[in-house]
Amino acid sequence: MSKISWRQVLPLALAAFFVVGSLSNIFAPGSIYQEYLKWGYPHWFHFVTGSLELTAAILLFRTPSRLLGAALGCTVMLAALATVIIHGEYAHAVPPLVAATLSFVVGWISWRKRPTVSA
């Protein structure tokens, strides 16, 4: 049996997180929909967030696009973090902070492993 590295599992776990998050936002139950409105976003903005999270997840699943997926995921989570902090909802800040941090780690690993072009 081969050993599976955390460097292999982390991007896939992060992608799964973004899939769940995207579905929660795209099919926003009333509570999520109401939070977006309370924060001042347009009534359709949860679709934008969900679509960006789903795109990040798809990009994270494949090694060649993982760096871009990590960058997009980190950006979306930093925006979510800013939103909840601006509105004083500090308890809601933990998941986007953790996801942004993990996205940064996945991005860093992908950046270091990217193919280099020799002149």
Secondary structure, 3 states (H helix, E strand, C coil): CCCCCHHHHHHHHHHHHHHHHHHHHHCCCHHHHHHHHHCCCCCCHHHHHHHHHHHHHHHHHCHHHHHHHHHHHHHHHHHHHHHHHHCCCHHHHHHHHHHHHHHHHHHHHHHHHCCCCCC
